[in-house]
Amino acid sequence: MLHINDLAYRVQGDPLFEGATVAVNKGERVGLVGRNGSGKTTLLKLISGELHPDQGGISIPRNLRVGKVAQDAPSGPTSLIDTVLAADRERTALLAEAEVASDAARIAELHERLATIGADSAPARAARILAGLGFDEAAQQRPCGEFSGGWRMRVALAALLFSAPDLLLLDEPTNHLDLEASLWLEGFLKGYPGTLLLVSHDRDLLNRAVNRIIHLEQRRLTAYSGNYDRFERLRREHLEHQTALQAKQQAQRRHIQAFVDRFRYKASKARQAQSRLKALARMEPIASVMEERTVTFGFPEPGRLSPPILTLEGAAVGYEAEKPVLSRLDLRLDMDDRIALLGANGNGKSTLSRLLAGRLKPMQGRMTRSSKLKIGYFAQDQAEELDLEATPLQHMARLSPLETETKLRAQLGRFGFGVDRAEVAVGKLSGGEKARLLFALMSRDAPHVLILDEPTNHLDVDSRQALIQALGAFEGAVILVSHDPHLIELTADRLWLVADGTVTSYDGDMDDYRKLLMEQRRQERARQRGEKPKRDQAVSKKDRRRAAAEARAAVADLRKACKGAEAEIARLENEKTRLEAKLADPEAYDGPTAALQELQVAFGQVKQRLAAAEERWLELQSALEEA
């Protein structure tokens, strides 16, 4: 369906792709991954025809409909629902023609085609997509121009999904979404009927919505079957195998060279020495594994404070003279708290974050905090406040003018700014580097609490993993707002639900929250169809816990089988590593040939059993997800 052949493309003379080749088959859901700046967005532009390759080609069937989110968000007086409906150009054209057509035969043809493409059900489909992306029934009737840029980008995404192109190109679609909309999009893409090419750093989205990964690295494209976790494992094994092969080859070269050096001047062995010297010259060197530079994070260690470090009692918060956004707030924060805020955009998560960070004052009630409490606050829109002409070092010096340059550089170094990047103008930094600069700035005084409002929008998968590890090592409290479920699951041990104008503790995990959202959407669709809610739909918290417990019990056998398969994979990987080490040992080639052959056969058998065990694990994981 999509063929990329020997692709080359340069930006200002520097090669971004060289000899890149890969194919995407019809119906595949593909995740395109790679470090920030590796060229993922550029590749989508090349596929969509916005850019043209310098060499090679991209082949797509002539009549294939390729869809990509428009760069300009929709605006103006047109309602959201009509904007989305207009994305189906064929339906729009047929309806317009049907209104003015007078020929009976042509009218019949128009109505037959409208029935074929499901024109009658189109408004309902458009409404479901908009609802999934966070627009309620009233909002769908409002003009696009009344919404902010981020919300209008959601409308653009909704229009693209509604148009259902044969090849759907998505570039970081969750960046403008909250967690609830991200979870809906995950389910939508998992069942997408066309072909999907998705650029994302959202690990859960890449694990649940795609069945193939294309990795962009060192200007080339490499395809892997399966989801992101499987890609990571296969790539790690490939790198380990390449390292072992290189070690083995170097041992062989040393062995041959030692023979040559010993016998090249001895008449009885001269011919053999010469033959081995030629073999050494013909031996193709195996390239060393060149790992890309890994980004690291490191938050300074805060001083200890007595609990509680912050409390809210009967508090309300809002903006100026307006009605409070949140009220009835009775919350407590301790040094060891790791809390994620759940709730749809507009419910008040950022407002609560600003209150806790001291950016807003309570409109009523009381907020008590330790006199020594220091808070680090990260908000994604703070990147717009950075001085594009100044360097990271200058930013740090402005905020901490009494600190030595050595200490300022040490703080920048915690977040990946070495000597070379610390003195580059901010305007020349990537989005991920700007985010890391904000982390360095907000944590410069060793805060006791980190309040992170959507910290991952411009971080790639490896940087997100580095953030998770840094938060795990941090000894203070964390308040997190994120659309990345993977980050929440590995960072937070408590969940607060921001909804209905207040904040309550959520008794459940992210899987429970997914189920809650699915049930709420099912009830909303039933309400729109005019159905009365069933008596058992008003599920109490206790009932939800019981249902969750029953569901967990139902899949207990699958979980046990998965763990068994994982243990088998780990055992086989250890065995494989042991055999690789033996094969890399030069002494293995000095001993009996039969022993070496036996070692090689055992290595091949272990690889086969490992591949079978991985396939079994994937089958069990799929069954577990479906359950």
C-alpha positions, -999 to 999 in steps of 0.1 A, spaced: 0 0 0 27 25 10 63 18 -2 93 40 7 122 31 -15 158 43 -10 146 76 4 170 105 8 161 140 21 184 168 33 177 198 54 201 227 47 226 202 33 224 178 63 210 144 55 178 135 74 172 102 55 197 81 35 187 49 18 155 46 39 133 18 28 102 3 43 67 -9 33 33 -5 50 6 -30 42 -31 -23 39 -49 -23 72 -18 -21 94 -17 2 124 19 14 125 37 35 152 66 56 139 91 61 167 125 78 171 143 104 190 132 141 189 146 157 157 152 124 139 127 133 112 94 117 120 72 147 112 93 154 81 85 118 69 48 123 73 51 155 52 70 136 25 42 109 25 14 135 23 31 153 -5 39 185 14 76 179 8 94 161 -20 124 137 -16 158 145 -29 163 109 -39 143 77 -40 106 76 -39 74 71 -20 48 50 -38 10 52 -29 -19 39 -50 -34 67 -71 -69 67 -57 -58 62 -21 -72 89 3 -45 102 26 -56 122 56 -36 144 79 -46 170 105 -48 205 89 -21 229 101 -47 257 105 -73 250 131 -109 256 120 -124 290 131 -153 313 122 -191 311 127 -196 274 116 -206 251 144 -184 223 155 -208 196 143 -211 212 108 -174 217 106 -168 180 112 -196 169 88 -181 191 61 -149 170 62 -168 143 43 -166 161 10 -184 135 -10 -214 136 13 -214 174 13 -213 176 -25 -240 150 -30 -264 167 -5 -258 201 -23 -265 185 -57 -296 167 -44 -311 200 -33 -310 215 -69 -312 183 -91 -344 180 -112 -337 149 -133 -355 119 -117 -328 94 -127 -300 116 -113 -319 122 -80 -323 84 -76 -286 79 -82 -278 106 -56 -300 91 -29 -287 56 -36 -251 68 -32 -260 88 0 -275 56 14 -244 36 5 -220 60 23 -243 62 54 -252 98 50 -282 96 74 -260 82 102 -232 108 96 -244 134 122 -246 107 149 -210 95 140 -197 130 140 -213 137 174 -198 106 189 -163 116 177 -167 151 191 -181 138 224 -151 114 227 -127 143 222 -144 163 250 -173 183 234 -207 179 250 -239 183 230 -242 220 237 -206 227 228 -211 209 194 -236 235 184 -214 265 192 -192 283 166 -156 272 162 -145 308 167 -156 307 204 -130 281 213 -93 285 221 -66 272 197 -61 239 216 -98 231 215 -100 240 178 -72 216 171 -94 189 187 -121 199 161 -95 195 133 -87 160 147 -124 151 149 -129 162 113 -100 141 101 -112 110 120 -147 115 107 -135 116 71 -120 81 76 -91 83 50 -76 51 36 -43 61 51 -45 81 83 -14 101 93 -13 113 129 15 134 144 14 135 183 -24 135 183 -26 134 222 -7 167 227 -39 188 227 -59 162 246 -66 155 283 -63 120 297 -100 112 291 -99 122 254 -65 103 250 -81 71 264 -111 75 240 -87 81 210 -67 50 220 -99 28 217 -109 45 184 -76 39 167 -74 4 180 -105 -4 158 -97 20 129 -107 2 97 -81 18 74 -43 20 76 -28 41 103 7 57 106 10 72 140 38 94 154 36 94 192 57 93 224 27 80 244 38 45 254 3 32 262 -10 44 229 18 27 210 12 -5 230 -26 -6 227 -34 10 193 -7 -3 169 4 -37 157 37 -27 141 66 -3 148 88 15 124 119 28 141 137 59 126 174 58 136 206 69 120 187 81 89 172 47 82 139 29 88 136 -5 105 103 -23 109 93 -45 139 62 -66 143 41 -61 175 36 -32 198 61 -8 214 71 -31 243 79 -59 219 99 -35 197 120 -24 227 127 -60 236 136 -71 201 158 -41 195 176 -46 228 182 -83 218 195 -72 184 219 -48 199 231 -74 224 235 -99 196 254 -74 175 277 -67 204 283 -104 209 290 -110 172 315 -82 172 333 -96 202 333 -131 186 347 -116 153 374 -97 172 384 -129 190 386 -147 156 407 -119 142 431 -121 171 433 -159 168 441 -157 131 465 -128 135 483 -148 162 487 -178 139 500 -155 111 525 -138 134 537 -171 146 540 -191 114 543 -167 84 581 -171 83 581 -208 89 584 -227 56 561 -256 65 533 -232 76 539 -203 53 511 -212 28 486 -217 56 496 -184 72 493 -166 38 458 -181 33 447 -170 67 461 -135 61 439 -133 30 409 -145 50 416 -118 76 416 -92 48 383 -105 34 365 -105 68 339 -78 68 341 -59 101 309 -59 122 301 -23 132 302 -13 168 268 -6 184 264 32 183 238 40 210 222 74 207 229 97 237 206 90 266 189 119 283 190 119 321 170 138 347 179 144 383 159 164 408 178 179 438 172 162 471 148 184 493 151 189 530 127 170 553 96 187 566 71 176 593 37 164 580 14 177 568 33 201 546 1 216 531 -36 214 540 -69 229 525 -99 233 548 -132 242 532 -114 260 505 -127 274 472 -107 287 443 -114 306 411 -106 337 391 -113 373 403 -150 379 409 -162 349 390 -179 319 405 -154 295 421 -142 268 398 -136 244 427 -151 245 462 -155 222 493 -118 214 492 -106 194 522 -72 181 512 -39 172 528 -4 168 513 26 150 529 62 146 518 57 111 505 26 117 485 25 109 448 -8 121 434 -22 123 399 -52 145 391 -79 129 370 -108 147 353 -118 162 319 -103 194 306 -122 224 320 -130 206 353 -103 225 372 -71 204 373 -49 233 363 -68 257 387 -61 233 416 -24 231 405 -21 269 406 -37 270 440 -13 244 454 16 262 437 7 295 453 -2 311 419 -38 315 431 -52 324 466 -83 307 481 -115 326 476 -128 312 509 -117 286 535 -81 282 546 -48 269 531 -21 261 556 15 254 545 48 248 562 68 280 566 98 263 549 79 247 521 94 252 486 73 243 455 85 237 420 57 243 394 59 232 358 33 244 333 37 237 296 27 272 286 57 286 306 78 277 275 62 307 258 77 330 285 113 319 278 137 345 263 145 330 229 177 351 226 191 340 260 209 307 267 199 281 294 229 293 315 217 329 313 182 319 323 196 301 353 218 331 363 189 355 361 169 334 386 198 326 409 222 356 406 242 348 437 251 312 427 284 304 411 286 294 374 298 259 385 266 253 405 244 267 377 260 244 352 257 215 376 219 221 378 216 223 340 237 191 337 211 172 358 187 177 329 210 169 300 225 203 293 262 197 289 288 224 281 278 225 244 240 229 250 241 252 280 252 281 259 229 277 229 201 303 224 167 290 236 152 298 202 175 271 187 165 244 212 140 216 204 106 214 222 120 186 243 151 207 253 129 236 263 108 213 285 140 200 302 151 236 307 118 243 325 125 213 347 160 227 355 146 261 363 117 250 385 138 226 406 168 249 411 160 256 448 155 219 457 117 221 461 98 198 485 69 195 461 69 191 423 36 202 406 38 190 370 10 201 346 13 182 314 51 178 316 55 153 287 41 171 256 74 175 239 94 146 255 102 115 235 97 80 249 132 78 263 130 112 279 96 103 295 112 71 309 140 93 323 114 115 339 97 85 355 130 73 369 138 108 383 104 111 399 109 76 414 141 88 430 128 121 442 122 122 479 95 149 480 58 151 470 46 150 434 13 164 420 8 153 384 -15 163 356 -9 142 325 -26 127 295 0 99 296 -15 68 314 19 51 315 35 81 334 5 81 359 6 44 365 44 43 372 45 76 392 13 81 412 1 59 441 -29 81 448 -56 95 424 -77 126 430 -108 130 408 -115 166 398 -152 167 388 -185 184 397 -168 214 411 -147 197 438 -119 172 444 -123 137 458 -101 107 463 -106 81 436 -106 46 449 -93 25 420 -65 23 395 -62 35 359 -79 3 346 -109 11 368 -109 46 356 -109 35 319 -139 13 327 -157 41 345 -152 64 314 -165 37 291 -196 32 312 -202 70 314 -200 72 276 -223 42 272 -249 59 294 -245 92 275 -251 75 242 -282 57 257 -295 91 269 -290 106 235 -310 78 220 -338 85 245 -333 52 264 -340 52 301 -310 42 322 -312 8 336 -315 5 374 -281 -12 376 -264 16 357 -262 38 388 -233 18 402 -221 27 436 -184 29 445 -188 -3 465 -204 -20 435 -177 -8 412 -151 -23 435 -169 -56 437 -173 -57 399 -136 -49 395 -127 -77 419 -149 -102 400 -133 -91 367 -98 -96 382 -107 -130 394 -121 -139 360 -87 -133 344 -66 -147 372 -56 -178 351 -46 -156 322 -24 -134 345 -8 -165 360 -1 -179 325 14 -145 315 37 -145 345 47 -181 337 55 -171 301 75 -141 313 95 -163 337 102 -187 308 113 -158 286 136 -146 313 151 -181 318 157 -185 281 172 -151 278 197 -159 306 205 -192 288 209 -173 255 233 -148 272 253 -176 287 257 -194 253 266 -161 236 293 -155 261 307 -190 255 306 -184 217 324 -151 221 352 -167 241 383 -173 218 391 -206 236 359 -221 222 375 -220 187 407 -236 199 390 -268 212 373 -297 195 351 -289 165 324 -312 178 321 -292 210 319 -260 191 291 -274 169 272 -287 199 274 -252 214 261 -236 182 233 -261 179 223 -254 215 224 -217 208 201 -221 178 176 -242 198 175 -217 226 167 -189 201 139 -209 186 124 -217 221 127 -180 230 109 -169 199 81 -194 206 79 -182 242 76 -146 231 48 -155 207 30 -173 234 34 -143 257 20 -120 231 -11 -143 226 -17 -143 263 -13 -105 266 -38 -100 238 -63 -124 254 -57 -106 287 -64 -72 272 -96 -84 255 -107 -99 288 
